[in-house]
Amino acid sequence: MAVSLTITLEPQRLNTRLDVKGIPAGADTFTITRTSPSGNTAGVRGAVDAPVTIPETIARDYEAPFDVALLYTVTVYDGSTVVGTASATFTVPFDDCEAWFVDLARPTNSLVLNVENLNELLYEAAVGVHRILNRRAPVLTTLPAWTPSGELNVITETLPERDAMRALLGSGYPFLLRTSPDIGIGNMYCGLTSFVEERFLSLGWQDQRRFRVEIVQVERPDPAVFVPQAPNTYAHVKATFATYADLKAGVGTYDQLAYTVPAGEESPVIPWLPDDV
């Protein structure tokens, strides 16, 4: 049986689910990449030199750009020997949402929010200005401009959204601002230098918050060493299944276990700082 790649859209986070089947016995790792129309190739986070499960392995791409025809390719290895490849194309549709804020460390914590403004991007450059006596124009020594920085203002409507945004911004990791290319941003990876959580309504008990985030654009973190976490926790598994036999009877695969969370909780977020002590 040859290696095959099937791609489907998971609507909760508008991510692609990548099902790799027909993995031969003896295979130990696999890598999935996606190639955009520009020819740029990027590894799928969590699926670069990753261990396989035989005969089927599942990966997810939470960073796929919207409205771009992507060519996904999976390569399966036995040591350094290629034992199977497969490719398929897929386009993630843009559904007129405001913007996705993708939590790279825990992508199921990603959420759709309304960007109030990102009006200005500052491109600083390393420039030396040398003034010379008896010469009007200076001599400049210049280097390429750095990636831009700016202030991103975003509105959360509910307290769970506020908690998720706090966790995303306070994790210490970059995040992905994921929008349609038509609005002039596309996929922008952002590191932050500070953020302000603001109660912008006069009534203090209202849930809405404005987050004013000082950002700088960064390169995409290496997908081989920066691997996302699934939402389930050992505490939830222990509370849900009394015995290992119950676990085997209730969950068919490890993937189902990793992405099964309590009813009504797409991705439980631990609030910080604790507000009940």
N, C-alpha and C positions, 0 to 999 in steps of 0.2 A: 504494500500500500504506500503510495507516494505521499509526501508531506503536502498538506493543504492549508490555506489561510482563509478564514471566513470573518468578515467584518460586519458588525451591527452597531447601531446607535443606541446608547443608554440615555434615555431622555432626562433623567433627574439632573445630570451634570453635563449633558450634551457631549459626552465623551465616546470614543470608539472602543468597542470591546473586540479584542483580537483573539479568535479561537484557532489554535494551531493543532491540527490533527495528523494522524499517520506518522507520528515520531517513531523512528525505528529503535529497536532494542540496542542498547549500547551507547546511545546518544546521551550526552551529559549537560550540554549548555546550548543556548539559543540566543540570537540577537534579532531584534526587529528594528528596521529603520523606515522612515518615511521621506519621500522625495517630493518637493514642491515643483511647480512649473518652472521656477527660476533655475532649477537644477540643484538647489541646496538640499543636502541630506542631513537628517537629524535622527539620532537614536531615540527610541521610545523609552521614557523613564521607567526603570524597573525591569526592562527587557533587553539589556545589553550585557552580554556574557553572563546571563542568568541561568540558574539550574532548571532543567526541564523536568516535567512529570510525564511519564509514558503511559498511554499513547497520546495523551492530549494535554496541552498547556494553554492557559488563559492569561492574557495581558490586557492592560487598559491604557489608553492614551488620553489624558485629561488636558493636553496642551495643543491638540490639533487646531490649527487656525480655521476660522469660519470661511465658508464660500470659496475654498481653494481645493482643486482636484489633487488629491494626494495619492502617491503610489507607495503602498506598504510592501515591504519585502522581509520575509523571515528566512534566516539561515540557521540550520541546525548542525551542531558539531559533535563529533566524537573525538575528544582531545582537540587537536588542531586540524582534524580532517573534516571537511564538509560532507555531511551525509544526507542532506536534503535542503531544498529551497522552494519557496512559493511566493507569489506576488498577487496583489489585488489592489484595485483603486477604490477610493471612497471620498466623498465630499460631505463635510459636516455643514448642514444648512444653518443659516442665521435666521432666527425667528423674531427679529425686532426687539429683543430684550435690551435693557440699558447697557449693561456691561457685566462680564464675569470677572470676579476676583478669585483667582485660582491659588489655593493653598498648596504649595509644592510639597510640603512635608506630610500633610494629611489631606489629599485632594478631595475627599468626600466632605470636607469642611468648606469647600468652595461655595460661593453664593453670588446671586445676581443682585446688583445694587444700582442705584441711580447716581451717576457721576454729576455733581453739581457744576464743577468746572475743572478744566485742565488747560487754562488759557495761554499759559506762557511756558516755554522751555528755554532755559538758559544754557547756551553752548560756550563754555569757557575754553580758553586756549592758553598754552604756555608761550608767552611772547616776551622777548627782550627788546626794549626800546633804548637805543644808543644815540644820544645827542652828541653832535660833533661841532666844535667851534667853527664859526664862519661857514656853516652849511645849514640851510633852512630845514631840509627834510632829514629825519633821523634814519639811521640804519636799523632794520628790524631783523631779529633772529626768531623764527617761528617754527612751531611743531604742529602736527594735526590737532584739531579741536577734540576735547574730551566729549564723552557721551553727555547728553543734556541732564539738567536737574530742574526741578520745579515744585510747585505745590499742587497736590491733587486733593480736591474736596469731594467727599462722598457722603450720602445720606443713608442712614439705617432707619427703618420704620418701627422695628419691634425690639424688645429686649433680647430674644434669642439671636437676632441679627447682630445686635451690639456685641453680645458675647462672642459670636463667631468672628466678628471683625477684630475684636481685641486679641483673640487667640491668633488670628492670621498675622496681624501686624506685630504682635509682641513675641512671636516665636523665635526671632533672630534669623529667619531665613528670608531670602528674596521671595516675591510673589509675582504672579503673572496677571497683568491686565489684558484680558482677552476680549476683543471686540471685532466687529466686522471691519475689513480693510476699507470699506466705503466711507467710514467716518474719520479716516486719516490716522488711525492708531494700529489696528491689526493686533499682533501679539507683541507686547512690550513687557520685558522683565524688569522689575523695579526693586531696588534696595531702598531702605528708608533710613533717614538720619534722625527723625523725630516725628511724633504725631500728637495731635491734640484732640481729645474727645470733648465736644461742646454741646451743652444743652442750649439750643438756639431758640426754643419757644419760651415764652414768659412763664407759663405754668410748669412748675418744677416736676410734676408727676407725669408729664407726657413722656412717651417712650422714645420719640424720635431723637436721634443724635446726628451731629455733623462731625465727621472725622476730617481734620485738616492734616494731610500727610506730606511731609517733606521727602521727596523721592529723588533718586538718581538712577538713570537707566544703566543696567548691568548686562553682561553676557549671560546667556542661558547656562544655568548650572549644569555641570557634567552629568549626563543621565546614567553613566556607568557607576558613579560613586555616590550619587545623591538619590536614594531610592525612597519612594513614598510608602506610607504605612496604610494598611487596611483599617477600616473603622472598628471592627470588633475587638473586644478586649477579653483577657482571660477571666476577669471578674464576671463579665456578662455570660460567658460560656459556663462557668461554674454555677452561676445562679439559675441558668436555664435548664441544664441537664444534670440530673442527680447522679447518673453513672455513665461510664464510657459506653455501655451498651445502649443507653438512651441517646447518647450523642450519635452513634453510628446509625441508629434507627431513624433519627430525626433529620440528619444532614447527609446528603449524598456525596459531596466532594469537599475538599479543603477550601476551594474557592467560595462555595456556598457558605461555609462556616465563617470565612474571613469577612464576608460582606453581608452577614445576617446580624442585624442590630435590633434593639428593642423596638416594639411596635410604636410607630409615631416618631421615631428618632432616626432620621436619615444618617446623621453622623454625630453622636454625642460629643458635646464640647464641655470641657472642664472649665468652669468660670474662674477667672483670676482677676484680682486677688480674691480669696474667699470672702464672702459677704455674710457668713453665718457664724463667725467666731468673735 
